[in-house]
Amino acid sequence: KDLDMKNNLLTGPIPTQIGSLTILENLILENNKLTGPVPNQLGTILTLQNVKLTDNLLTGYIGAASGLCNLVNWVDLVNLEA
């Protein structure tokens, strides 16, 4: 139910396949070097409650993942690249 990959020096985009983690409740990817947009597929995970993406190099608009804001209790996007 939890995917905690903080402080792992992960690089590249968040894979769109993350949307297939249908029982995911907590996604913690803070303090890595992830790039690109927040994938729209995050907004399709109905069980998701908490998302922490702080201190990465993510860019762009949240887009369809904005449905994410209606699903989760807590979204932390502080310190992302503009």
TORVORO-700222 format. One record per residue: residue in one letter; x, y, z of N, C-alpha, C in turn. Coordinates in steps of 0.1 Angstrom, whole numbers. Example, Ala and Ser with C-alpha at 12.3 -4.5 7.8 and 13.67 -1.06 7.14 Angstrom:
% TORVORO-700222
<node><rest>A</rest><n_x>132</n_x><n_y>-57</n_y><n_z>78</n_z><ca_x>123</ca_x><ca_y>-45</ca_y><ca_z>78</ca_z><c_x>132</c_x><c_y>-33</c_y><c_z>78</c_z></node>
<node><rest>S</rest><n_x>128</n_x><n_y>-22</n_y><n_z>71</n_z><ca_x>137</ca_x><ca_y>-11</ca_y><ca_z>71</ca_z><c_x>129</c_x><c_y>0</c_y><c_z>79</c_z></node>
END
This chain:
% TORVORO-700222
<node><rest>K</rest><n_x>8</n_x><n_y>-12</n_y><n_z>0</n_z><ca_x>0</ca_x><ca_y>0</ca_y><ca_z>0</ca_z><c_x>8</c_x><c_y>13</c_y><c_z>0</c_z></node>
<node><rest>D</rest><n_x>21</n_x><n_y>12</n_y><n_z>4</n_z><ca_x>30</ca_x><ca_y>23</ca_y><ca_z>5</ca_z><c_x>41</c_x><c_y>21</c_y><c_z>-5</c_z></node>
<node><rest>L</rest><n_x>45</n_x><n_y>32</n_y><n_z>-12</n_z><ca_x>57</ca_x><ca_y>32</ca_y><ca_z>-21</ca_z><c_x>65</c_x><c_y>44</c_y><c_z>-16</c_z></node>
<node><rest>D</rest><n_x>76</n_x><n_y>41</n_y><n_z>-8</n_z><ca_x>84</ca_x><ca_y>51</ca_y><ca_z>-2</ca_z><c_x>98</c_x><c_y>50</c_y><c_z>-9</c_z></node>
<node><rest>M</rest><n_x>101</n_x><n_y>59</n_y><n_z>-18</n_z><ca_x>114</ca_x><ca_y>58</ca_y><ca_z>-25</ca_z><c_x>121</c_x><c_y>72</c_y><c_z>-23</c_z></node>
<node><rest>K</rest><n_x>120</n_x><n_y>78</n_y><n_z>-11</n_z><ca_x>126</ca_x><ca_y>91</ca_y><ca_z>-9</ca_z><c_x>141</c_x><c_y>89</c_y><c_z>-7</c_z></node>
<node><rest>N</rest><n_x>149</n_x><n_y>99</n_y><n_z>-11</n_z><ca_x>163</ca_x><ca_y>99</ca_y><ca_z>-9</ca_z><c_x>171</c_x><c_y>88</c_y><c_z>-16</c_z></node>
<node><rest>N</rest><n_x>166</n_x><n_y>84</n_y><n_z>-29</n_z><ca_x>173</ca_x><ca_y>73</ca_y><ca_z>-36</ca_z><c_x>180</c_x><c_y>78</c_y><c_z>-49</c_z></node>
<node><rest>L</rest><n_x>181</n_x><n_y>91</n_y><n_z>-51</n_z><ca_x>188</ca_x><ca_y>96</ca_y><ca_z>-63</ca_z><c_x>181</c_x><c_y>91</c_y><c_z>-76</c_z></node>
<node><rest>L</rest><n_x>168</n_x><n_y>89</n_y><n_z>-75</n_z><ca_x>161</ca_x><ca_y>84</ca_y><ca_z>-87</ca_z><c_x>161</c_x><c_y>95</c_y><c_z>-98</c_z></node>
<node><rest>T</rest><n_x>163</n_x><n_y>92</n_y><n_z>-110</n_z><ca_x>163</ca_x><ca_y>102</ca_y><ca_z>-121</ca_z><c_x>153</c_x><c_y>98</c_y><c_z>-132</c_z></node>
<node><rest>G</rest><n_x>150</n_x><n_y>107</n_y><n_z>-141</n_z><ca_x>141</ca_x><ca_y>105</ca_y><ca_z>-151</ca_z><c_x>127</c_x><c_y>108</c_y><c_z>-147</c_z></node>
<node><rest>P</rest><n_x>117</n_x><n_y>105</n_y><n_z>-156</n_z><ca_x>103</ca_x><ca_y>108</ca_y><ca_z>-153</ca_z><c_x>97</c_x><c_y>97</c_y><c_z>-144</c_z></node>
<node><rest>I</rest><n_x>86</n_x><n_y>101</n_y><n_z>-137</n_z><ca_x>78</ca_x><ca_y>91</ca_y><ca_z>-130</ca_z><c_x>71</c_x><c_y>83</c_y><c_z>-140</c_z></node>
<node><rest>P</rest><n_x>73</n_x><n_y>70</n_y><n_z>-140</n_z><ca_x>67</ca_x><ca_y>61</ca_y><ca_z>-151</ca_z><c_x>52</c_x><c_y>62</c_y><c_z>-151</c_z></node>
<node><rest>T</rest><n_x>46</n_x><n_y>62</n_y><n_z>-163</n_z><ca_x>31</ca_x><ca_y>63</ca_y><ca_z>-164</ca_z><c_x>25</c_x><c_y>50</c_y><c_z>-159</c_z></node>
<node><rest>Q</rest><n_x>32</n_x><n_y>39</n_y><n_z>-158</n_z><ca_x>27</ca_x><ca_y>27</ca_y><ca_z>-153</ca_z><c_x>24</c_x><c_y>27</c_y><c_z>-138</c_z></node>
<node><rest>I</rest><n_x>27</n_x><n_y>38</n_y><n_z>-132</n_z><ca_x>24</ca_x><ca_y>40</ca_y><ca_z>-118</ca_z><c_x>9</c_x><c_y>39</c_y><c_z>-116</c_z></node>
<node><rest>G</rest><n_x>1</n_x><n_y>42</n_y><n_z>-126</n_z><ca_x>-13</ca_x><ca_y>42</ca_y><ca_z>-125</ca_z><c_x>-18</c_x><c_y>28</c_y><c_z>-124</c_z></node>
<node><rest>S</rest><n_x>-10</n_x><n_y>18</n_y><n_z>-126</n_z><ca_x>-15</ca_x><ca_y>4</ca_y><ca_z>-124</ca_z><c_x>-13</c_x><c_y>-1</c_y><c_z>-110</c_z></node>
<node><rest>L</rest><n_x>-8</n_x><n_y>7</n_y><n_z>-101</n_z><ca_x>-7</ca_x><ca_y>4</ca_y><ca_z>-87</ca_z><c_x>-20</c_x><c_y>7</c_y><c_z>-80</c_z></node>
<node><rest>T</rest><n_x>-30</n_x><n_y>-1</n_y><n_z>-83</n_z><ca_x>-44</ca_x><ca_y>3</ca_y><ca_z>-79</ca_z><c_x>-47</c_x><c_y>2</c_y><c_z>-64</c_z></node>
<node><rest>I</rest><n_x>-38</n_x><n_y>-3</n_y><n_z>-56</n_z><ca_x>-41</ca_x><ca_y>-3</ca_y><ca_z>-42</ca_z><c_x>-31</c_x><c_y>6</c_y><c_z>-34</c_z></node>
<node><rest>L</rest><n_x>-24</n_x><n_y>14</n_y><n_z>-42</n_z><ca_x>-14</ca_x><ca_y>24</ca_y><ca_z>-36</ca_z><c_x>-21</c_x><c_y>34</c_y><c_z>-28</c_z></node>
<node><rest>E</rest><n_x>-17</n_x><n_y>36</n_y><n_z>-15</n_z><ca_x>-23</ca_x><ca_y>46</ca_y><ca_z>-6</ca_z><c_x>-13</c_x><c_y>58</c_y><c_z>-4</c_z></node>
<node><rest>N</rest><n_x>0</n_x><n_y>55</n_y><n_z>-3</n_z><ca_x>9</ca_x><ca_y>66</ca_y><ca_z>0</ca_z><c_x>21</c_x><c_y>65</c_y><c_z>-10</c_z></node>
<node><rest>L</rest><n_x>23</n_x><n_y>76</n_y><n_z>-16</n_z><ca_x>34</ca_x><ca_y>77</ca_y><ca_z>-26</ca_z><c_x>44</c_x><c_y>87</c_y><c_z>-22</c_z></node>
<node><rest>I</rest><n_x>56</n_x><n_y>83</n_y><n_z>-18</n_z><ca_x>66</ca_x><ca_y>92</ca_y><ca_z>-13</ca_z><c_x>78</c_x><c_y>91</c_y><c_z>-22</c_z></node>
<node><rest>L</rest><n_x>80</n_x><n_y>102</n_y><n_z>-30</n_z><ca_x>92</ca_x><ca_y>102</ca_y><ca_z>-39</ca_z><c_x>100</c_x><c_y>115</c_y><c_z>-37</c_z></node>
<node><rest>E</rest><n_x>100</n_x><n_y>120</n_y><n_z>-25</n_z><ca_x>107</ca_x><ca_y>132</ca_y><ca_z>-22</ca_z><c_x>122</c_x><c_y>131</c_y><c_z>-23</c_z></node>
<node><rest>N</rest><n_x>129</n_x><n_y>142</n_y><n_z>-25</n_z><ca_x>143</ca_x><ca_y>143</ca_y><ca_z>-25</ca_z><c_x>150</c_x><c_y>133</c_y><c_z>-34</c_z></node>
<node><rest>N</rest><n_x>146</n_x><n_y>134</n_y><n_z>-47</n_z><ca_x>153</ca_x><ca_y>126</ca_y><ca_z>-58</ca_z><c_x>156</c_x><c_y>136</c_y><c_z>-69</c_z></node>
<node><rest>K</rest><n_x>158</n_x><n_y>131</n_y><n_z>-81</n_z><ca_x>161</ca_x><ca_y>140</ca_y><ca_z>-92</ca_z><c_x>151</c_x><c_y>136</c_y><c_z>-104</c_z></node>
<node><rest>L</rest><n_x>139</n_x><n_y>134</n_y><n_z>-100</n_z><ca_x>128</ca_x><ca_y>131</ca_y><ca_z>-110</ca_z><c_x>125</c_x><c_y>143</c_y><c_z>-119</c_z></node>
<node><rest>T</rest><n_x>123</n_x><n_y>140</n_y><n_z>-131</n_z><ca_x>121</ca_x><ca_y>151</ca_y><ca_z>-141</ca_z><c_x>108</c_x><c_y>149</c_y><c_z>-149</c_z></node>
<node><rest>G</rest><n_x>104</n_x><n_y>159</n_y><n_z>-156</n_z><ca_x>92</ca_x><ca_y>158</ca_y><ca_z>-164</ca_z><c_x>80</c_x><c_y>161</c_y><c_z>-156</c_z></node>
<node><rest>P</rest><n_x>68</n_x><n_y>159</n_y><n_z>-163</n_z><ca_x>55</ca_x><ca_y>163</ca_y><ca_z>-156</ca_z><c_x>51</c_x><c_y>152</c_y><c_z>-146</c_z></node>
<node><rest>V</rest><n_x>42</n_x><n_y>156</n_y><n_z>-137</n_z><ca_x>35</ca_x><ca_y>146</ca_y><ca_z>-129</ca_z><c_x>26</c_x><c_y>138</c_y><c_z>-138</c_z></node>
<node><rest>P</rest><n_x>27</n_x><n_y>125</n_y><n_z>-138</n_z><ca_x>19</ca_x><ca_y>118</ca_y><ca_z>-148</ca_z><c_x>4</c_x><c_y>118</c_y><c_z>-144</c_z></node>
<node><rest>N</rest><n_x>-4</n_x><n_y>120</n_y><n_z>-155</n_z><ca_x>-19</ca_x><ca_y>120</ca_y><ca_z>-154</ca_z><c_x>-24</c_x><c_y>108</c_y><c_z>-147</c_z></node>
<node><rest>Q</rest><n_x>-17</n_x><n_y>97</n_y><n_z>-148</n_z><ca_x>-22</ca_x><ca_y>84</ca_y><ca_z>-143</ca_z><c_x>-23</c_x><c_y>84</c_y><c_z>-128</c_z></node>
<node><rest>L</rest><n_x>-16</n_x><n_y>93</n_y><n_z>-121</n_z><ca_x>-17</ca_x><ca_y>94</ca_y><ca_z>-106</ca_z><c_x>-32</c_x><c_y>97</c_y><c_z>-103</c_z></node>
<node><rest>G</rest><n_x>-39</n_x><n_y>105</n_y><n_z>-111</n_z><ca_x>-52</ca_x><ca_y>109</ca_y><ca_z>-108</ca_z><c_x>-62</c_x><c_y>97</c_y><c_z>-109</c_z></node>
<node><rest>T</rest><n_x>-58</n_x><n_y>86</n_y><n_z>-114</n_z><ca_x>-67</ca_x><ca_y>74</ca_y><ca_z>-116</ca_z><c_x>-66</c_x><c_y>64</c_y><c_z>-104</c_z></node>
<node><rest>I</rest><n_x>-57</n_x><n_y>66</n_y><n_z>-95</n_z><ca_x>-55</ca_x><ca_y>57</ca_y><ca_z>-84</ca_z><c_x>-65</c_x><c_y>61</c_y><c_z>-73</c_z></node>
<node><rest>L</rest><n_x>-76</n_x><n_y>54</n_y><n_z>-72</n_z><ca_x>-87</ca_x><ca_y>58</ca_y><ca_z>-63</ca_z><c_x>-83</c_x><c_y>56</c_y><c_z>-48</c_z></node>
<node><rest>T</rest><n_x>-74</n_x><n_y>48</n_y><n_z>-45</n_z><ca_x>-70</ca_x><ca_y>45</ca_y><ca_z>-32</ca_z><c_x>-59</c_x><c_y>54</c_y><c_z>-26</c_z></node>
<node><rest>L</rest><n_x>-54</n_x><n_y>63</n_y><n_z>-35</n_z><ca_x>-43</ca_x><ca_y>72</ca_y><ca_z>-31</ca_z><c_x>-47</c_x><c_y>82</c_y><c_z>-21</c_z></node>
<node><rest>Q</rest><n_x>-40</n_x><n_y>83</n_y><n_z>-10</n_z><ca_x>-43</ca_x><ca_y>92</ca_y><ca_z>1</ca_z><c_x>-33</c_x><c_y>103</c_y><c_z>3</c_z></node>
<node><rest>N</rest><n_x>-20</n_x><n_y>100</n_y><n_z>1</n_z><ca_x>-9</ca_x><ca_y>109</ca_y><ca_z>4</ca_z><c_x>1</c_x><c_y>109</c_y><c_z>-7</c_z></node>
<node><rest>V</rest><n_x>5</n_x><n_y>120</n_y><n_z>-12</n_z><ca_x>16</ca_x><ca_y>121</ca_y><ca_z>-23</ca_z><c_x>26</c_x><c_y>131</c_y><c_z>-18</c_z></node>
<node><rest>K</rest><n_x>39</n_x><n_y>128</n_y><n_z>-19</n_z><ca_x>49</ca_x><ca_y>137</ca_y><ca_z>-15</ca_z><c_x>60</c_x><c_y>137</c_y><c_z>-26</c_z></node>
<node><rest>L</rest><n_x>61</n_x><n_y>148</n_y><n_z>-34</n_z><ca_x>70</ca_x><ca_y>149</ca_y><ca_z>-45</ca_z><c_x>80</c_x><c_y>160</c_y><c_z>-44</c_z></node>
<node><rest>T</rest><n_x>82</n_x><n_y>165</n_y><n_z>-32</n_z><ca_x>90</ca_x><ca_y>176</ca_y><ca_z>-29</ca_z><c_x>105</c_x><c_y>174</c_y><c_z>-33</c_z></node>
<node><rest>D</rest><n_x>112</n_x><n_y>185</n_y><n_z>-36</n_z><ca_x>126</ca_x><ca_y>184</ca_y><ca_z>-39</ca_z><c_x>130</c_x><c_y>175</c_y><c_z>-50</c_z></node>
<node><rest>N</rest><n_x>123</n_x><n_y>177</n_y><n_z>-61</n_z><ca_x>126</ca_x><ca_y>170</ca_y><ca_z>-74</ca_z><c_x>128</c_x><c_y>180</c_y><c_z>-85</c_z></node>
<node><rest>L</rest><n_x>129</n_x><n_y>176</n_y><n_z>-97</n_z><ca_x>130</ca_x><ca_y>185</ca_y><ca_z>-108</ca_z><c_x>118</c_x><c_y>184</c_y><c_z>-118</c_z></node>
<node><rest>L</rest><n_x>107</n_x><n_y>181</n_y><n_z>-112</n_z><ca_x>95</ca_x><ca_y>179</ca_y><ca_z>-120</ca_z><c_x>90</c_x><c_y>193</c_y><c_z>-126</c_z></node>
<node><rest>T</rest><n_x>85</n_x><n_y>193</n_y><n_z>-138</n_z><ca_x>81</ca_x><ca_y>205</ca_y><ca_z>-145</ca_z><c_x>67</c_x><c_y>203</c_y><c_z>-151</c_z></node>
<node><rest>G</rest><n_x>62</n_x><n_y>214</n_y><n_z>-156</n_z><ca_x>49</ca_x><ca_y>214</ca_y><ca_z>-163</ca_z><c_x>37</c_x><c_y>215</c_y><c_z>-154</c_z></node>
<node><rest>Y</rest><n_x>26</n_x><n_y>213</n_y><n_z>-160</n_z><ca_x>13</ca_x><ca_y>213</ca_y><ca_z>-153</ca_z><c_x>9</c_x><c_y>200</c_y><c_z>-147</c_z></node>
<node><rest>I</rest><n_x>1</n_x><n_y>200</n_y><n_z>-137</n_z><ca_x>-4</ca_x><ca_y>188</ca_y><ca_z>-131</ca_z><c_x>-14</c_x><c_y>181</c_y><c_z>-141</c_z></node>
<node><rest>G</rest><n_x>-21</n_x><n_y>189</n_y><n_z>-149</n_z><ca_x>-30</ca_x><ca_y>184</ca_y><ca_z>-159</ca_z><c_x>-41</c_x><c_y>175</c_y><c_z>-154</c_z></node>
<node><rest>A</rest><n_x>-43</n_x><n_y>164</n_y><n_z>-160</n_z><ca_x>-53</ca_x><ca_y>155</ca_y><ca_z>-156</ca_z><c_x>-51</c_x><c_y>149</c_y><c_z>-143</c_z></node>
<node><rest>A</rest><n_x>-38</n_x><n_y>149</n_y><n_z>-138</n_z><ca_x>-35</ca_x><ca_y>145</ca_y><ca_z>-125</ca_z><c_x>-41</c_x><c_y>154</c_y><c_z>-114</c_z></node>
<node><rest>S</rest><n_x>-47</n_x><n_y>165</n_y><n_z>-119</n_z><ca_x>-54</ca_x><ca_y>174</ca_y><ca_z>-109</ca_z><c_x>-66</c_x><c_y>167</c_y><c_z>-102</c_z></node>
<node><rest>G</rest><n_x>-71</n_x><n_y>156</n_y><n_z>-108</n_z><ca_x>-81</ca_x><ca_y>147</ca_y><ca_z>-102</ca_z><c_x>-75</c_x><c_y>142</c_y><c_z>-89</c_z></node>
<node><rest>L</rest><n_x>-62</n_x><n_y>141</n_y><n_z>-89</n_z><ca_x>-55</ca_x><ca_y>137</ca_y><ca_z>-77</ca_z><c_x>-58</c_x><c_y>145</c_y><c_z>-65</c_z></node>
<node><rest>C</rest><n_x>-60</n_x><n_y>158</n_y><n_z>-67</n_z><ca_x>-63</ca_x><ca_y>167</ca_y><ca_z>-56</ca_z><c_x>-77</c_x><c_y>164</c_y><c_z>-50</c_z></node>
<node><rest>N</rest><n_x>-86</n_x><n_y>158</n_y><n_z>-57</n_z><ca_x>-99</ca_x><ca_y>154</ca_y><ca_z>-52</ca_z><c_x>-98</c_x><c_y>141</c_y><c_z>-45</c_z></node>
<node><rest>L</rest><n_x>-88</n_x><n_y>133</n_y><n_z>-47</n_z><ca_x>-87</ca_x><ca_y>120</ca_y><ca_z>-41</ca_z><c_x>-79</c_x><c_y>119</c_y><c_z>-29</c_z></node>
<node><rest>V</rest><n_x>-69</n_x><n_y>127</n_y><n_z>-28</n_z><ca_x>-59</ca_x><ca_y>125</ca_y><ca_z>-17</ca_z><c_x>-62</c_x><c_y>135</c_y><c_z>-5</c_z></node>
<node><rest>N</rest><n_x>-57</n_x><n_y>131</n_y><n_z>7</n_z><ca_x>-57</ca_x><ca_y>139</ca_y><ca_z>18</ca_z><c_x>-46</c_x><c_y>150</c_y><c_z>18</c_z></node>
<node><rest>W</rest><n_x>-35</n_x><n_y>146</n_y><n_z>12</n_z><ca_x>-23</ca_x><ca_y>155</ca_y><ca_z>13</ca_z><c_x>-14</c_x><c_y>153</c_y><c_z>1</c_z></node>
<node><rest>V</rest><n_x>-12</n_x><n_y>165</n_y><n_z>-6</n_z><ca_x>-3</ca_x><ca_y>165</ca_y><ca_z>-17</ca_z><c_x>8</c_x><c_y>175</c_y><c_z>-14</c_z></node>
<node><rest>D</rest><n_x>21</n_x><n_y>172</n_y><n_z>-15</n_z><ca_x>32</ca_x><ca_y>181</ca_y><ca_z>-12</ca_z><c_x>40</c_x><c_y>182</c_y><c_z>-25</c_z></node>
<node><rest>L</rest><n_x>40</n_x><n_y>194</n_y><n_z>-31</n_z><ca_x>47</ca_x><ca_y>196</ca_y><ca_z>-43</ca_z><c_x>57</c_x><c_y>208</c_y><c_z>-41</c_z></node>
<node><rest>V</rest><n_x>61</n_x><n_y>210</n_y><n_z>-29</n_z><ca_x>71</ca_x><ca_y>222</ca_y><ca_z>-26</ca_z><c_x>84</c_x><c_y>219</c_y><c_z>-33</c_z></node>
<node><rest>N</rest><n_x>91</n_x><n_y>230</n_y><n_z>-37</n_z><ca_x>104</ca_x><ca_y>230</ca_y><ca_z>-42</ca_z><c_x>106</c_x><c_y>222</c_y><c_z>-55</c_z></node>
<node><rest>L</rest><n_x>96</n_x><n_y>223</n_y><n_z>-64</n_z><ca_x>97</ca_x><ca_y>217</ca_y><ca_z>-77</ca_z><c_x>102</c_x><c_y>228</c_y><c_z>-87</c_z></node>
<node><rest>E</rest><n_x>108</n_x><n_y>223</n_y><n_z>-98</n_z><ca_x>113</ca_x><ca_y>233</ca_y><ca_z>-108</ca_z><c_x>101</c_x><c_y>239</c_y><c_z>-115</c_z></node>
<node><rest>A</rest><n_x>101</n_x><n_y>251</n_y><n_z>-119</n_z><ca_x>90</ca_x><ca_y>258</ca_y><ca_z>-126</ca_z><c_x>92</c_x><c_y>256</c_y><c_z>-141</c_z></node>
END
